[in-house]
Amino acid sequence: MSPLSTRQALRRRTWALFIFFFLPGLIMASWATRTPAIRDVLAVSTAEMGVVLFGLSVGSMSGILCSAWLVKRFGTRKVIRTAMLMGVAGIIIMSSALWFGVALLFSLGLAVLGGGLGSAEVALNVEGAIVERELGKTVLPMMHGFFSLGTLVGAGIGMTLTALNFRADFHILLAGLVTIVPVFIALRAIPEGVGKESAEEKKQNAINRRPFYKDIQLLLIGVVVLAMAFAEGSANDWLPLLMVDGHGFSPTSGSLIYAGFTLGMTLGRFFGGWFIDRYSRVAVVRASALMGGLGIALIIFVDSAWVAGASVILWGLGASLGFPLTISAASDTGPDAPTRVSVVATTGYIAFLVGPPLLGFLGEHYGLRSAMLVVLSLIAIAFLVSRAVAKPERAEWQEEENAACR
């Protein structure tokens, strides 16, 4: 293949990954914006709705825990295809559950959706990390930026259809069906067999692999992603309520301020790659921690609605690069990229799962502003261990692997 053809293939592959990150964001926002209508159709209380939504958490964690094994067994292309179609199947089940008004079926649909998107997580990030290396520049944050863009588009469509009193079951079904054609078009650009472990690689990995809990650098990368994912998840779950209860905003204003946080996340991910290439991962993690920490500290300690409203943009910018940057670091700072990516991604998901109930408990007893001190402390720790994400100047682990193969 000529260099021009190689560059064109790589460009198509990059755009395919942009699509694969955009579609889950669109799907997730499509049903999330309809949760009030979903609760009413299913005729459940707020507490019961929490139990229904737990299906998504169960499915997501199950999918991501299996994803590294699936990638090494079948390759990224097959995992992406199956996982995306599994997500569509989950959406169809959810729509059917609303049609029949069955809460348990809706929770099952959420589990299937979460399992599909969780399974795709590692495959997409392994693909993204490989594309980064072949391009010679950072693009994984922009890929995650397309997820954020998908949530913005999905939220906009959801709010419009809600205002038009469009049925939630039809809306969710359409959101799932419109993703099918783009999935199959984008799949054509993804090469077969990427990430699949050969018999020789499996044997070599078995010899060289250390348990992840003995890999100090990987554990420290996990600390960074835990802190940044906690900062992102706490805003997703609590920011509107934090603004209403902690700073006296109206519910409408609280939602608009959350949109400011999402805007900060999206901008950070779209433009963060340039800063990473220019200043290094370590510098960007430190700058992100400082921005995010400053934004959260202003919200906690300053009794000013205007300051709090503006600070969420700093919070969003600070949290935006944590997940994609640590995925890149995990991929190229040691052997067996699928397993390393899976460990880091799982750590991030644990933060998303543990954060809401922990902050809810602390907020109930001490107030949400005080509860955010936990987030601020974790970001400070991420700043201190930021050296863990440094890009290796010389891939010594690769040389050791090659020497062992010879």
C-alpha positions in Angstrom: 0.0 0.0 0.0 1.4 3.4 -1.0 2.0 6.1 1.7 -0.9 8.1 0.3 -3.3 5.1 0.5 -2.0 4.4 4.0 -2.8 8.0 5.1 -6.2 7.9 3.5 -7.0 4.6 5.3 -5.8 6.0 8.6 -7.9 9.2 8.0 -11.0 7.0 7.3 -10.3 4.9 10.4 -10.0 8.1 12.5 -13.4 9.4 11.3 -14.9 6.0 11.8 -13.9 6.2 15.5 -15.3 9.7 15.8 -18.6 8.2 14.7 -18.3 5.3 17.1 -17.7 7.7 20.0 -20.5 10.1 18.9 -23.3 7.5 18.6 -23.2 6.3 22.3 -23.3 9.9 23.5 -26.4 10.5 21.3 -28.1 7.3 22.5 -27.3 8.0 26.2 -28.6 11.6 26.1 -31.7 10.5 24.1 -33.1 8.4 26.9 -31.6 10.4 29.8 -33.5 13.5 28.8 -36.7 11.6 28.9 -36.3 10.2 32.5 -39.3 12.2 33.9 -41.6 10.8 31.2 -40.1 7.4 31.6 -40.8 7.4 35.4 -44.4 8.5 34.7 -45.0 5.8 32.0 -43.5 3.1 34.2 -45.6 4.4 37.2 -42.7 4.1 39.6 -41.5 6.3 42.5 -38.3 8.2 42.5 -36.7 5.5 44.7 -38.0 2.8 42.5 -36.6 4.6 39.5 -33.2 4.5 41.1 -33.5 0.7 41.2 -34.6 0.6 37.6 -31.6 2.7 36.5 -29.2 0.4 38.4 -29.6 -2.0 35.5 -27.4 0.4 33.5 -24.6 0.2 36.1 -24.7 -3.6 36.2 -24.6 -3.9 32.5 -21.8 -1.4 32.1 -19.6 -3.0 34.6 -20.2 -6.5 33.3 -19.4 -5.3 29.7 -16.2 -3.5 30.6 -14.9 -6.4 32.8 -15.3 -8.7 29.8 -14.0 -6.3 27.2 -10.3 -7.0 27.4 -10.8 -10.7 27.0 -13.2 -10.2 24.1 -10.7 -7.9 22.3 -7.9 -10.3 22.7 -10.1 -13.2 21.6 -11.9 -11.7 18.6 -10.2 -8.3 17.8 -11.5 -4.8 18.1 -13.6 -4.8 14.9 -15.8 -7.7 15.9 -16.2 -6.5 19.4 -17.2 -3.0 18.2 -19.8 -4.4 15.7 -21.4 -6.8 18.2 -21.3 -4.3 21.1 -22.9 -1.5 19.1 -25.7 -3.8 17.8 -26.1 -5.0 21.4 -26.7 -1.4 22.4 -29.3 -1.0 19.7 -31.0 -4.2 21.0 -31.0 -2.7 24.5 -32.7 0.5 23.1 -35.4 -1.6 21.4 -36.1 -3.5 24.6 -36.3 -0.2 26.5 -38.8 1.2 24.0 -40.9 -2.0 24.2 -40.8 -1.8 28.0 -42.3 1.7 27.8 -44.9 0.5 25.3 -46.1 -2.2 27.7 -45.3 -0.2 30.9 -43.0 -2.9 32.4 -40.3 -1.4 34.7 -38.4 -4.7 35.0 -38.2 -5.0 31.3 -36.9 -1.4 31.0 -34.2 -2.2 33.5 -33.2 -5.3 31.5 -33.0 -3.1 28.4 -30.7 -0.7 30.3 -28.5 -3.6 31.3 -28.2 -4.8 27.7 -27.5 -1.2 26.5 -24.9 -0.8 29.3 -23.3 -4.2 28.5 -23.0 -3.3 24.8 -21.5 0.2 25.4 -19.2 -1.1 28.2 -17.9 -3.9 26.0 -17.2 -1.3 23.2 -15.3 0.9 25.7 -11.9 -0.9 25.6 -12.1 -1.9 21.9 -12.7 1.8 20.9 -9.9 3.1 23.2 -7.5 0.4 22.0 -8.2 1.4 18.4 -7.9 5.1 19.3 -4.5 4.6 21.0 -3.2 2.7 18.0 -4.4 5.4 15.6 -2.6 8.0 17.9 0.6 6.1 17.5 0.3 5.8 13.8 -0.7 9.4 13.3 2.1 10.6 15.6 -0.2 13.0 17.4 -2.8 13.0 20.1 -6.4 12.4 18.9 -8.0 10.3 21.6 -9.2 13.3 23.6 -11.0 14.5 20.4 -12.6 11.1 20.0 -14.0 11.4 23.6 -15.0 15.0 22.6 -17.3 13.5 20.0 -19.0 11.5 22.8 -19.6 14.8 24.6 -20.8 16.3 21.3 -23.2 13.4 20.9 -24.6 14.1 24.4 -25.1 17.7 23.5 -26.9 16.9 20.3 -29.0 14.2 21.9 -29.9 16.5 24.8 -31.0 19.2 22.4 -33.1 16.8 20.4 -34.5 15.3 23.6 -35.5 18.7 25.0 -37.1 19.7 21.7 -39.2 16.5 21.5 -40.2 16.8 25.1 -41.5 20.3 24.5 -43.4 18.9 21.5 -44.9 16.1 23.7 -43.4 13.5 21.5 -43.8 10.0 22.9 -40.8 8.8 24.8 -41.0 5.2 23.5 -41.0 6.3 19.9 -38.2 8.8 20.6 -35.9 6.2 22.2 -36.7 3.7 19.4 -35.8 6.2 16.7 -32.6 7.1 18.5 -31.5 3.5 18.4 -32.6 2.8 14.8 -30.8 5.8 13.3 -27.5 4.5 14.6 -27.6 1.2 12.6 -26.6 2.5 9.2 -23.7 4.7 10.5 -22.3 1.7 12.4 -22.1 -0.5 9.4 -20.6 2.4 7.2 -18.0 3.2 9.8 -17.1 -0.5 10.4 -15.7 -0.6 6.8 -12.8 1.6 7.9 -11.8 -0.6 10.9 -9.2 -3.3 10.0 -9.8 -6.9 11.0 -7.8 -8.5 13.7 -6.5 -5.4 15.6 -5.9 -6.3 19.2 -6.5 -10.0 18.7 -3.9 -12.0 20.6 -2.0 -14.6 18.5 -0.9 -17.9 20.1 2.7 -16.6 20.3 1.6 -13.3 21.8 -0.6 -15.1 24.3 2.4 -17.3 25.3 4.7 -14.3 25.6 2.2 -12.2 27.5 1.8 -15.1 30.0 5.6 -15.0 30.6 6.0 -11.2 30.8 2.7 -10.2 32.4 2.7 -9.0 36.0 -0.5 -8.8 38.0 -1.8 -5.3 37.6 -1.6 -4.7 41.4 2.2 -5.1 41.1 2.5 -2.5 38.3 3.1 0.7 40.3 2.9 2.9 37.3 -0.4 1.4 36.2 -1.8 1.8 39.7 -0.8 5.5 39.8 -2.4 6.0 36.4 -5.5 4.4 38.0 -5.3 7.0 40.8 -5.3 9.8 38.2 -8.3 8.4 36.3 -10.1 7.7 39.5 -9.8 11.4 40.6 -10.7 12.8 37.2 -13.6 10.4 36.6 -14.9 11.2 40.1 -14.8 14.9 39.2 -16.6 14.3 36.0 -19.2 12.0 37.5 -19.9 14.2 40.5 -20.8 17.1 38.2 -23.0 14.9 36.0 -24.9 13.6 39.0 -25.0 16.5 41.4 -24.1 19.8 39.7 -27.7 21.1 39.1 -28.7 20.2 42.6 -25.5 21.7 44.0 -26.3 25.0 42.3 -29.9 25.0 43.5 -29.3 23.9 47.1 -25.8 25.4 47.6 -26.1 28.7 45.8 -29.8 29.4 45.5 -30.3 29.1 41.8 -33.6 28.2 40.3 -34.0 24.6 38.8 -33.9 26.1 35.3 -30.8 28.1 36.0 -29.2 25.0 37.6 -29.8 23.0 34.4 -28.3 25.8 32.3 -25.2 25.9 34.5 -24.8 22.2 33.9 -24.8 22.9 30.2 -21.8 25.2 30.9 -20.0 22.3 32.5 -20.7 20.1 29.5 -19.5 22.9 27.2 -16.2 23.0 29.1 -15.9 19.3 28.8 -16.5 19.3 25.1 -14.0 22.2 24.4 -11.4 20.6 26.6 -11.6 17.3 24.7 -11.6 18.9 21.2 -8.6 21.1 21.8 -6.8 19.3 24.5 -4.8 17.1 22.1 -2.9 20.2 20.8 -1.8 21.0 24.4 -0.8 17.4 25.1 1.5 17.3 22.0 3.0 20.7 22.7 3.5 20.5 26.5 3.4 16.8 27.4 0.8 14.6 29.3 2.2 15.4 32.7 2.0 19.2 32.2 -1.6 18.8 30.9 -2.7 16.6 33.9 -1.2 19.2 36.3 -2.9 22.1 34.5 -6.2 20.2 34.4 -6.0 19.4 38.1 -5.3 23.1 38.9 -8.2 24.3 36.7 -10.6 21.7 38.0 -9.5 22.2 41.6 -9.8 26.0 41.3 -13.3 25.7 39.8 -14.5 23.3 42.6 -12.8 25.4 45.3 -14.5 28.6 44.2 -17.9 26.8 44.3 -17.2 25.4 47.8 -15.7 28.5 49.5 -17.1 31.6 47.6 -20.6 32.7 48.4 -21.3 34.3 45.0 -23.8 32.9 42.5 -22.0 34.6 39.6 -18.6 33.1 40.7 -20.1 29.7 41.1 -21.8 29.9 37.7 -18.6 30.8 35.9 -16.5 28.3 37.9 -18.3 25.3 36.3 -16.5 26.0 33.1 -13.1 25.6 34.9 -14.5 22.4 36.4 -15.5 21.0 33.0 -12.1 22.0 31.4 -10.3 20.4 34.3 -12.2 17.1 34.2 -12.3 16.8 30.4 -9.0 15.2 29.6 -8.6 12.8 32.5 -10.3 9.7 31.0 -8.8 9.9 27.4 -5.4 10.9 28.6 -5.0 8.1 31.1 -6.3 5.6 28.5 -3.4 6.7 26.2 -0.9 6.4 29.0 -2.1 2.9 30.0 -1.9 1.8 26.4 1.7 2.7 25.7 3.5 2.5 29.1 3.5 -1.3 29.2 2.7 -4.6 27.3 -0.7 -6.1 26.7 -2.6 -2.9 25.9 -6.1 -4.3 26.1 -5.7 -5.5 29.6 -4.0 -2.3 30.7 -6.7 -0.2 29.1 -9.3 -2.4 30.7 -7.8 -1.9 34.2 -7.8 1.9 33.9 -11.2 2.1 32.3 -12.7 -0.1 35.0 -11.2 2.2 37.6 -12.9 5.1 36.0 -16.2 3.3 35.9 -15.8 2.5 39.6 -15.6 6.2 40.3 -18.7 6.8 38.3 -20.5 4.1 40.3 -19.2 4.9 43.8 -19.3 8.7 43.5 -23.1 9.4 43.5 -24.0 7.4 46.6 -21.0 8.6 48.5 -21.5 12.3 47.8 -25.3 11.8 48.4 -24.6 10.4 51.8 -22.1 13.2 52.7 -24.4 15.8 51.2 -27.3 14.7 53.3 -25.3 15.1 56.5 -22.9 18.0 55.7 -24.4 19.7 52.6 -23.4 19.3 49.0 -20.8 22.1 49.0 -18.9 20.5 51.9 -19.3 17.0 50.2 -17.3 18.4 47.2 -14.2 18.6 49.4 -13.8 14.9 48.6 -13.6 15.7 44.9 -11.2 18.5 45.6 -8.9 16.2 47.7 -8.8 13.6 45.0 -7.9 16.1 42.3 -5.0 17.3 44.6 -3.8 13.7 44.8 -4.0 13.4 41.0 -1.7 16.5 40.7 0.8 14.9 43.0 1.1 11.6 41.1 0.8 13.1 37.6 4.3 11.8 36.6 2.8 8.4 36.2 1.2 9.4 32.8 4.5 10.4 31.3 5.0 9.1 27.8 8.0 6.8 27.7 11.0 8.1 25.7 12.1 4.6 25.0 9.7 1.7 25.1 11.9 -0.6 27.2 9.2 -3.1 27.8 8.9 -3.5 24.0 12.6 -4.1 23.7 12.4 -6.7 26.5 9.5 -8.4 24.7 11.3 -8.5 21.4 14.5 -9.9 23.0 12.5 -12.6 24.7 10.8 -13.5 21.3 14.2 -13.8 19.7 
